[in-house]
Amino acid sequence: MSEPSAASMTRLFTDLIGRNVNFSEQLHPSKASKEQIYCVYLIKPMDSTRVIQADLLLLSSFAGALTGLPCAAIKEHMAEPGVDETLRDALSEFMNIASRVVSLEHRAVFKGMYTDSGALPLDARNTLRDPCYSSFFSVTIDGYDGGAFSLLAPF
């Protein structure tokens, strides 16, 4: 599997949200926040699964930056029960665009996002539990909260 570089992800997401984003590769997983989000991708034509595991606040920051929500407003939305529809739609859009870094050689199709790892499809749970490939990043976003971002693959 070709690995996405921290520099290519930095460029993609900086261009996407119009703010300076920095992906810094880590040798080991960064200390993750309690609230995680799992994004599942189907890789075509192999029909394999890849998973992005990230801090919910980090991905919410990306979504908020896409929609122009300030950091404080994102935290207010996250404090409410359920995910705000605008934030959820922006998260989905962000994860669709992230498919460009999930697989550099094949087409990645965003299949869904989950806040509970137990609710993941079986193949995604297996990838999460025992990935053959993993890449770990610490991410910062100017004016927003950063966090941990991991890419996991079964081969």
MDAnalysis code that builds the backbone (N, CA, C; Angstrom):
import MDAnalysis as mda
import numpy as np

u = mda.Universe.empty(465, n_residues=155, atom_resindex=np.repeat(np.arange(155), 3), trajectory=True)
u.add_TopologyAttr("name", ["N", "CA", "C"] * 155)
u.add_TopologyAttr("resid", np.arange(1, 156))
u.add_TopologyAttr("resname", ["MET", "SER", "GLU", "PRO", "SER", "ALA", "ALA", "SER", "MET", "THR", "ARG", "LEU", "PHE", "THR", "ASP", "LEU", "ILE", "GLY", "ARG", "ASN", "VAL", "ASN", "PHE", "SER", "GLU", "GLN", "LEU", "HIS", "PRO", "SER", "LYS", "ALA", "SER", "LYS", "GLU", "GLN", "ILE", "TYR", "CYS", "VAL", "TYR", "LEU", "ILE", "LYS", "PRO", "MET", "ASP", "SER", "THR", "ARG", "VAL", "ILE", "GLN", "ALA", "ASP", "LEU", "LEU", "LEU", "LEU", "SER", "SER", "PHE", "ALA", "GLY", "ALA", "LEU", "THR", "GLY", "LEU", "PRO", "CYS", "ALA", "ALA", "ILE", "LYS", "GLU", "HIS", "MET", "ALA", "GLU", "PRO", "GLY", "VAL", "ASP", "GLU", "THR", "LEU", "ARG", "ASP", "ALA", "LEU", "SER", "GLU", "PHE", "MET", "ASN", "ILE", "ALA", "SER", "ARG", "VAL", "VAL", "SER", "LEU", "GLU", "HIS", "ARG", "ALA", "VAL", "PHE", "LYS", "GLY", "MET", "TYR", "THR", "ASP", "SER", "GLY", "ALA", "LEU", "PRO", "LEU", "ASP", "ALA", "ARG", "ASN", "THR", "LEU", "ARG", "ASP", "PRO", "CYS", "TYR", "SER", "SER", "PHE", "PHE", "SER", "VAL", "THR", "ILE", "ASP", "GLY", "TYR", "ASP", "GLY", "GLY", "ALA", "PHE", "SER", "LEU", "LEU", "ALA", "PRO", "PHE"])
u.atoms.positions = np.array([
    [0.842, -1.177, 0.000],
    [0.000, 0.000, 0.000],
    [0.887, 1.239, 0.000],
    [0.652, 2.143, -0.924],
    [1.350, 3.427, -0.916],
    [0.827, 4.247, 0.253],
    [1.751, 4.835, 0.965],
    [1.368, 5.588, 2.146],
    [1.143, 7.055, 1.806],
    [0.063, 7.632, 2.317],
    [-0.100, 9.080, 2.144],
    [0.918, 9.789, 3.026],
    [1.504, 10.831, 2.520],
    [2.509, 11.551, 3.306],
    [1.836, 12.636, 4.135],
    [2.499, 12.987, 5.215],
    [2.008, 14.083, 6.052],
    [1.917, 15.365, 5.223],
    [2.895, 15.575, 4.336],
    [2.906, 16.792, 3.508],
    [1.722, 16.827, 2.544],
    [1.391, 15.693, 1.922],
    [0.265, 15.688, 0.975],
    [-1.059, 15.897, 1.705],
    [-1.193, 15.331, 2.897],
    [-2.426, 15.520, 3.654],
    [-2.509, 16.956, 4.163],
    [-1.387, 17.524, 4.566],
    [-1.365, 18.919, 4.995],
    [-1.846, 19.824, 3.867],
    [-1.312, 19.615, 2.651],
    [-1.709, 20.438, 1.489],
    [-3.195, 20.276, 1.175],
    [-3.664, 19.026, 1.116],
    [-5.063, 18.763, 0.757],
    [-6.012, 19.463, 1.723],
    [-5.790, 19.292, 3.019],
    [-6.741, 19.817, 3.987],
    [-6.573, 21.312, 4.220],
    [-5.368, 21.852, 4.027],
    [-5.180, 23.305, 4.078],
    [-5.944, 23.952, 2.933],
    [-5.825, 23.384, 1.727],
    [-6.554, 23.908, 0.569],
    [-8.063, 23.787, 0.768],
    [-8.493, 22.704, 1.372],
    [-9.920, 22.445, 1.549],
    [-10.577, 23.452, 2.486],
    [-9.968, 23.716, 3.644],
    [-10.643, 24.572, 4.624],
    [-10.129, 26.009, 4.641],
    [-9.051, 26.291, 3.896],
    [-8.550, 27.658, 3.833],
    [-7.856, 28.127, 5.100],
    [-7.410, 27.203, 5.914],
    [-6.651, 27.509, 7.133],
    [-5.422, 26.622, 7.139],
    [-4.393, 27.052, 7.856],
    [-3.192, 26.225, 7.944],
    [-3.477, 24.973, 8.756],
    [-3.234, 23.836, 8.136],
    [-3.381, 22.534, 8.772],
    [-2.009, 21.885, 8.737],
    [-1.655, 21.190, 9.797],
    [-0.381, 20.485, 9.813],
    [-0.581, 19.051, 10.300],
    [-0.231, 18.102, 9.444],
    [-0.209, 16.689, 9.808],
    [1.237, 16.345, 10.134],
    [1.457, 15.827, 11.319],
    [2.793, 15.433, 11.750],
    [2.765, 13.929, 12.016],
    [3.565, 13.185, 11.245],
    [3.556, 11.732, 11.401],
    [4.169, 11.327, 12.738],
    [3.554, 10.339, 13.355],
    [3.987, 9.820, 14.653],
    [4.364, 8.347, 14.490],
    [5.314, 7.884, 15.281],
    [5.691, 6.466, 15.232],
    [4.655, 5.578, 15.895],
    [3.972, 6.131, 16.874],
    [2.970, 5.378, 17.631],
    [1.693, 6.208, 17.663],
    [0.575, 5.601, 17.979],
    [-0.664, 6.388, 18.050],
    [-0.528, 7.525, 19.058],
    [-1.027, 8.687, 18.680],
    [-1.066, 9.818, 19.607],
    [-2.098, 9.504, 20.676],
    [-1.951, 10.146, 21.805],
    [-2.947, 9.958, 22.850],
    [-4.273, 10.498, 22.323],
    [-5.216, 9.606, 22.203],
    [-6.511, 9.969, 21.639],
    [-7.435, 10.503, 22.733],
    [-8.359, 11.339, 22.326],
    [-9.368, 11.807, 23.266],
    [-10.352, 10.665, 23.527],
    [-11.218, 10.867, 24.498],
    [-12.210, 9.831, 24.815],
    [-13.150, 9.596, 23.646],
    [-13.578, 10.670, 23.015],
    [-14.560, 10.557, 21.940],
    [-13.853, 10.391, 20.597],
    [-14.060, 9.230, 20.016],
    [-13.455, 8.893, 18.729],
    [-14.544, 8.779, 17.669],
    [-14.127, 8.935, 16.435],
    [-15.020, 8.676, 15.315],
    [-14.279, 7.745, 14.364],
    [-15.007, 6.829, 13.783],
    [-14.450, 5.818, 12.887],
    [-15.120, 5.988, 11.536],
    [-14.324, 6.194, 10.508],
    [-14.845, 6.376, 9.161],
    [-14.403, 5.182, 8.326],
    [-15.361, 4.555, 7.674],
    [-15.115, 3.318, 6.947],
    [-15.161, 3.591, 5.451],
    [-14.177, 3.030, 4.744],
    [-14.067, 3.180, 3.292],
    [-13.965, 1.814, 2.645],
    [-14.642, 1.649, 1.527],
    [-14.520, 0.449, 0.705],
    [-13.548, 0.781, -0.420],
    [-12.514, -0.050, -0.572],
    [-11.499, 0.182, -1.602],
    [-11.840, -0.668, -2.812],
    [-12.033, -0.001, -3.935],
    [-12.373, -0.670, -5.192],
    [-11.133, -0.763, -6.072],
    [-10.908, -1.791, -6.809],
    [-11.800, -2.922, -7.061],
    [-11.588, -4.108, -6.113],
    [-10.737, -3.988, -5.093],
    [-10.425, -5.146, -4.238],
    [-11.516, -5.461, -3.224],
    [-12.421, -4.527, -2.992],
    [-13.464, -4.682, -1.974],
    [-12.878, -4.923, -0.586],
    [-11.805, -4.229, -0.282],
    [-11.236, -4.293, 1.064],
    [-11.682, -3.045, 1.835],
    [-11.470, -3.064, 3.119],
    [-11.930, -1.979, 3.987],
    [-10.739, -1.263, 4.610],
    [-10.821, 0.047, 4.643],
    [-9.853, 0.854, 5.374],
    [-10.631, 1.729, 6.344],
    [-9.966, 2.068, 7.428],
    [-10.630, 2.814, 8.493],
    [-9.783, 4.024, 8.879],
    [-10.436, 5.162, 9.013],
    [-9.825, 6.327, 9.656],
    [-10.389, 6.370, 11.064],
    [-9.500, 6.419, 12.033],
    [-9.889, 6.614, 13.426],
    [-9.335, 7.965, 13.839],
    [-10.199, 8.827, 14.357],
    [-9.753, 10.176, 14.711],
    [-10.532, 10.693, 15.912],
    [-9.953, 11.704, 16.531],
    [-10.664, 12.381, 17.608],
    [-11.891, 13.075, 17.020],
    [-13.022, 12.905, 17.676],
    [-14.257, 13.537, 17.201],
    [-14.102, 15.052, 17.139],
    [-13.433, 15.636, 18.125],
    [-13.252, 17.087, 18.127],
    [-12.411, 17.551, 16.933],
    [-11.414, 16.766, 16.545],
    [-10.594, 17.113, 15.375],
    [-11.451, 17.140, 14.108],
    [-12.202, 16.068, 13.865],
    [-13.011, 16.034, 12.645],
    [-14.130, 17.065, 12.693],
    [-14.650, 17.340, 13.888],
    [-15.658, 18.398, 14.026],
    [-15.047, 19.762, 13.729],
    [-13.783, 19.940, 14.083],
    [-13.089, 21.194, 13.755],
    [-12.964, 21.357, 12.243],
    [-12.609, 20.274, 11.544],
    [-12.557, 20.336, 10.076],
    [-13.929, 20.692, 9.522],
    [-14.972, 20.034, 10.021],
    [-16.333, 20.284, 9.542],
    [-16.758, 21.717, 9.843],
    [-16.433, 22.192, 11.040],
    [-16.778, 23.561, 11.400],
    [-16.067, 24.576, 10.528],
    [-14.794, 24.327, 10.241],
    [-14.043, 25.233, 9.371],
    [-14.640, 25.252, 7.960],
    [-15.126, 24.097, 7.490],
    [-15.778, 24.041, 6.170],
    [-17.022, 24.906, 6.113],
    [-17.770, 24.931, 7.216],
    [-19.039, 25.660, 7.239],
    [-18.922, 27.055, 7.824],
    [-17.722, 27.425, 8.310],
    [-17.519, 28.755, 8.866],
    [-17.906, 28.879, 10.330],
    [-18.145, 27.764, 11.006],
    [-18.457, 27.814, 12.435],
    [-17.179, 28.071, 13.229],
    [-17.209, 29.013, 14.157],
    [-16.028, 29.207, 15.004],
    [-15.878, 28.046, 15.984],
    [-14.693, 27.909, 16.523],
    [-14.364, 26.810, 17.427],
    [-15.343, 26.729, 18.609],
    [-15.682, 27.869, 19.206],
    [-16.596, 27.880, 20.358],
    [-17.968, 27.336, 19.975],
    [-18.452, 27.660, 18.785],
    [-19.764, 27.176, 18.335],
    [-19.745, 25.666, 18.118],
    [-18.625, 25.139, 17.642],
    [-18.496, 23.689, 17.450],
    [-18.626, 22.991, 18.801],
    [-17.949, 23.513, 19.797],
    [-18.009, 22.908, 21.129],
    [-19.421, 22.976, 21.705],
    [-20.138, 24.065, 21.430],
    [-21.531, 24.168, 21.874],
    [-22.384, 23.101, 21.201],
    [-22.211, 22.929, 19.892],
    [-22.978, 21.915, 19.156],
    [-22.660, 20.519, 19.676],
    [-21.405, 20.280, 20.006],
    [-21.001, 18.952, 20.478],
    [-21.516, 18.663, 21.887],
    [-21.790, 19.707, 22.667],
    [-22.299, 19.516, 24.025],
    [-23.774, 19.099, 24.020],
    [-24.455, 19.380, 22.920],
    [-25.866, 19.011, 22.812],
    [-25.989, 17.532, 22.466],
    [-27.098, 16.887, 22.892],
    [-27.277, 15.478, 22.523],
    [-27.487, 15.347, 21.013],
    [-26.897, 14.315, 20.442],
    [-26.996, 14.117, 18.991],
    [-26.081, 15.071, 18.248],
    [-25.800, 14.748, 17.016],
    [-24.924, 15.587, 16.195],
    [-25.778, 16.536, 15.366],
    [-25.449, 17.809, 15.422],
    [-26.130, 18.835, 14.651],
    [-26.106, 18.470, 13.165],
    [-27.237, 18.677, 12.474],
    [-27.346, 18.278, 11.070],
    [-26.316, 18.971, 10.175],
    [-26.101, 20.259, 10.393],
    [-25.119, 20.989, 9.584],
    [-23.724, 20.420, 9.795],
    [-23.380, 20.162, 11.050],
    [-22.068, 19.607, 11.368],
    [-21.940, 18.191, 10.800],
    [-22.993, 17.389, 10.909],
    [-22.976, 16.022, 10.388],
    [-22.786, 16.027, 8.863],
    [-23.507, 16.915, 8.166],
    [-23.362, 17.001, 6.711],
    [-21.947, 17.432, 6.320],
    [-21.386, 18.390, 7.062],
    [-20.024, 18.848, 6.778],
    [-19.013, 17.743, 7.077],
    [-19.256, 16.961, 8.146],
    [-18.385, 15.816, 8.452],
    [-18.402, 14.818, 7.298],
    [-19.581, 14.522, 6.774],
    [-19.696, 13.588, 5.646],
    [-18.963, 14.118, 4.421],
    [-19.111, 15.394, 4.152],
    [-18.422, 16.001, 3.005],
    [-16.909, 15.922, 3.194],
    [-16.463, 16.237, 4.388],
    [-15.036, 16.163, 4.691],
    [-14.519, 14.739, 4.493],
    [-15.261, 13.749, 4.979],
    [-14.813, 12.361, 4.869],
    [-14.837, 11.872, 3.410],
    [-15.754, 12.385, 2.603],
    [-15.728, 12.062, 1.171],
    [-14.448, 12.583, 0.534],
    [-14.068, 13.792, 0.875],
    [-12.846, 14.375, 0.320],
    [-11.615, 13.640, 0.852],
    [-11.670, 13.193, 2.103],
    [-10.547, 12.449, 2.697],
    [-10.276, 11.139, 1.961],
    [-11.221, 10.655, 1.177],
    [-11.003, 9.409, 0.431],
    [-9.785, 9.519, -0.490],
    [-9.401, 10.734, -0.844],
    [-8.221, 10.928, -1.706],
    [-6.934, 10.485, -1.026],
    [-6.896, 10.501, 0.313],
    [-5.690, 10.071, 1.008],
    [-5.821, 8.668, 1.589],
    [-7.023, 8.132, 1.607],
    [-7.239, 6.790, 2.155],
    [-6.620, 5.742, 1.247],
    [-6.718, 5.951, -0.054],
    [-6.085, 5.057, -1.014],
    [-5.519, 5.883, -2.147],
    [-4.207, 5.788, -2.325],
    [-3.552, 6.550, -3.381],
    [-3.596, 5.818, -4.721],
    [-3.765, 4.494, -4.679],
    [-3.685, 3.688, -5.895],
    [-5.038, 3.275, -6.446],
    [-6.052, 3.222, -5.583],
    [-7.365, 2.732, -5.988],
    [-8.433, 3.720, -5.532],
    [-9.662, 3.432, -5.909],
    [-10.772, 4.310, -5.540],
    [-11.301, 3.927, -4.165],
    [-11.382, 4.905, -3.273],
    [-11.940, 4.688, -1.937],
    [-13.336, 5.304, -1.899],
    [-14.297, 4.509, -1.454],
    [-15.679, 4.961, -1.365],
    [-16.041, 5.078, 0.115],
    [-16.414, 6.274, 0.530],
    [-16.802, 6.498, 1.919],
    [-18.123, 5.778, 2.177],
    [-18.114, 4.870, 3.174],
    [-19.306, 4.058, 3.468],
    [-20.055, 4.514, 4.704],
    [-19.383, 5.163, 5.636],
    [-20.099, 5.622, 6.817],
    [-19.172, 5.994, 7.947],
    [-19.756, 6.673, 8.941],
    [-18.982, 7.033, 10.120],
    [-19.736, 6.575, 11.361],
    [-18.950, 6.210, 12.359],
    [-19.480, 5.604, 13.574],
    [-18.778, 6.211, 14.778],
    [-19.521, 6.401, 15.858],
    [-18.910, 6.864, 17.102],
    [-18.705, 5.708, 18.073],
    [-19.252, 4.548, 17.733],
    [-19.118, 3.357, 18.568],
    [-18.396, 2.284, 17.760],
    [-17.211, 1.878, 18.212],
    [-16.445, 0.883, 17.454],
    [-17.178, -0.460, 17.389],
    [-18.033, -0.740, 18.353],
    [-18.809, -1.977, 18.337],
    [-19.859, -2.001, 17.250],
    [-20.223, -0.836, 16.721],
    [-21.232, -0.754, 15.662],
    [-20.618, -0.854, 14.266],
    [-19.282, -0.904, 14.188],
    [-18.618, -0.999, 12.885],
    [-18.975, -2.311, 12.195],
    [-19.000, -2.328, 10.866],
    [-19.143, -3.602, 10.155],
    [-17.996, -4.534, 10.548],
    [-18.215, -5.828, 10.449],
    [-17.255, -6.822, 10.909],
    [-15.861, -6.623, 10.311],
    [-15.778, -6.401, 8.997],
    [-14.457, -6.232, 8.375],
    [-13.746, -4.981, 8.893],
    [-14.479, -3.928, 9.190],
    [-13.865, -2.715, 9.748],
    [-13.418, -2.956, 11.192],
    [-14.208, -3.699, 11.968],
    [-13.796, -4.034, 13.342],
    [-12.524, -4.865, 13.328],
    [-12.428, -5.816, 12.377],
    [-11.217, -6.636, 12.273],
    [-10.006, -5.784, 11.911],
    [-10.186, -4.837, 11.003],
    [-9.099, -3.932, 10.620],
    [-8.679, -3.073, 11.804],
    [-9.641, -2.583, 12.550],
    [-9.348, -1.760, 13.722],
    [-8.597, -2.557, 14.787],
    [-9.004, -3.798, 14.981],
    [-8.411, -4.647, 16.018],
    [-6.999, -5.102, 15.647],
    [-6.786, -5.446, 14.377],
    [-5.504, -6.017, 13.967],
    [-5.106, -5.519, 12.575],
    [-4.739, -4.232, 12.461],
    [-4.364, -3.724, 11.135],
    [-2.987, -4.242, 10.720],
    [-2.839, -4.530, 9.446],
    [-1.519, -4.879, 8.911],
    [-0.748, -3.609, 8.560],
    [-1.467, -2.548, 8.271],
    [-0.862, -1.263, 7.957],
    [-1.505, -0.211, 8.852],
    [-0.697, 0.666, 9.401],
    [-1.236, 1.780, 10.176],
    [-0.317, 2.985, 10.042],
    [-0.925, 4.140, 9.980],
    [-0.210, 5.410, 9.927],
    [-0.850, 6.311, 10.967],
    [-0.013, 6.957, 11.777],
    [-0.519, 7.776, 12.874],
    [-0.048, 9.214, 12.696],
    [-0.963, 10.144, 12.943],
    [-0.655, 11.565, 12.781],
    [-1.185, 12.370, 13.957],
    [-0.477, 13.423, 14.275],
    [-0.965, 14.453, 15.177],
    [-1.283, 15.640, 14.276],
    [-2.468, 16.208, 14.448],
    [-2.936, 17.242, 13.526],
    [-3.224, 18.532, 14.282],
    [-2.778, 19.645, 13.708],
    [-3.137, 20.961, 14.238],
    [-3.839, 21.752, 13.141],
    [-4.761, 22.614, 13.566],
    [-5.511, 23.479, 12.645],
    [-5.514, 24.878, 13.248],
    [-5.046, 25.870, 12.491],
    [-5.041, 27.247, 12.999],
    [-6.448, 27.679, 13.391],
    [-6.592, 28.115, 14.647],
    [-7.860, 28.646, 15.118],
    [-8.871, 27.596, 15.553],
    [-8.494, 26.325, 15.470],
    [-9.410, 25.231, 15.831],
    [-8.651, 24.187, 16.643],
    [-9.408, 23.250, 17.198],
    [-8.797, 22.163, 17.963],
    [-8.207, 21.119, 17.024],
    [-7.055, 20.611, 17.382],
    [-6.415, 19.541, 16.636],
    [-6.666, 18.213, 17.330],
    [-5.865, 17.211, 16.970],
    [-6.007, 15.910, 17.627],
    [-5.327, 14.796, 16.877],
    [-5.697, 13.579, 17.241],
    [-5.100, 12.364, 16.668],
    [-5.891, 11.908, 15.449],
    [-5.152, 11.383, 14.448],
    [-5.737, 10.915, 13.188],
    [-4.947, 9.687, 12.779],
    [-5.630, 8.559, 12.583],
    [-4.959, 7.304, 12.197],
    [-5.624, 6.714, 10.968],
    [-4.809, 6.119, 10.114],
    [-5.284, 5.392, 8.943],
    [-4.897, 3.944, 9.116],
    [-5.878, 3.049, 9.029],
    [-5.656, 1.622, 9.294],
    [-6.141, 0.805, 8.098],
    [-5.358, -0.216, 7.726],
    [-5.701, -1.059, 6.587],
    [-5.409, -2.534, 6.901],
    [-6.143, -3.440, 6.254],
    [-5.965, -4.857, 6.533],
    [-4.741, -5.478, 5.855],
    [-4.065, -4.760, 4.972],
    [-2.863, -5.282, 4.313],
    [-1.902, -4.170, 4.019],
])
